Amino acid sequence: MPDMDGNIEAKQSHADVEQKTEGFFLKGSNSLEWGMKDRLARIFNPVSGHTVMLAFDHGYIMGPTS
């Protein structure tokens, strides 16, 4: 039985060691997957965390809707 082999060191969970997380420059984005972080890193400036977003109105190209 694996729980009775006497290997105490392997059973320790190391609760006294702090978890290390690599920070991402956007607040609240640490838990996102790498693909979303990659896309956000292309939109936001990593130094300032700012971006410019322009609203695009589809009515300008397609004309008014009925």
C-alpha positions in Angstrom: 0.0 0.0 0.0 1.5 3.4 -1.0 0.3 5.1 2.2 2.1 2.7 4.5 5.5 2.7 2.9 7.0 5.0 5.5 8.1 7.7 3.1 7.2 10.7 5.2 9.1 13.3 3.1 7.0 12.5 0.0 3.8 13.0 1.9 4.6 16.6 3.0 2.6 19.2 1.2 5.0 22.1 1.8 2.3 24.4 3.1 5.0 26.7 4.5 6.3 27.6 1.0 4.6 30.5 -0.7 3.2 30.0 -4.2 5.1 31.8 -6.9 3.0 33.4 -9.7 4.5 35.2 -12.6 2.8 38.6 -12.7 1.1 40.0 -15.8 1.1 43.7 -16.3 -2.7 43.9 -16.6 -4.5 43.9 -13.3 -6.6 40.8 -12.8 -5.1 38.9 -15.7 -2.8 36.5 -13.9 -5.2 33.6 -14.2 -5.9 33.9 -17.9 -4.5 31.3 -20.3 -1.4 32.2 -22.4 -3.4 32.8 -25.6 -5.5 35.5 -24.0 -2.4 37.0 -22.4 -0.7 37.1 -25.7 -3.6 38.9 -27.4 -3.9 41.4 -24.6 -0.2 42.0 -24.6 -0.5 43.1 -28.3 -3.3 45.6 -27.5 -2.1 47.1 -24.2 1.2 49.0 -23.6 3.2 46.9 -21.1 4.9 50.0 -19.6 1.8 52.1 -18.9 -1.0 49.5 -19.2 -2.9 51.9 -21.4 -4.5 51.4 -24.8 -6.5 53.2 -27.4 -9.7 51.7 -28.6 -11.8 53.1 -31.4 -15.5 52.4 -31.8 -16.3 51.1 -35.3 -19.8 51.7 -36.5 -20.9 49.1 -39.1 -23.6 51.5 -40.3 -20.9 53.6 -41.8 -19.9 50.9 -44.3 -23.2 49.0 -44.7 -25.6 52.0 -44.6 -28.5 52.4 -42.2 -30.5 49.3 -41.1 -34.2 49.1 -41.9 
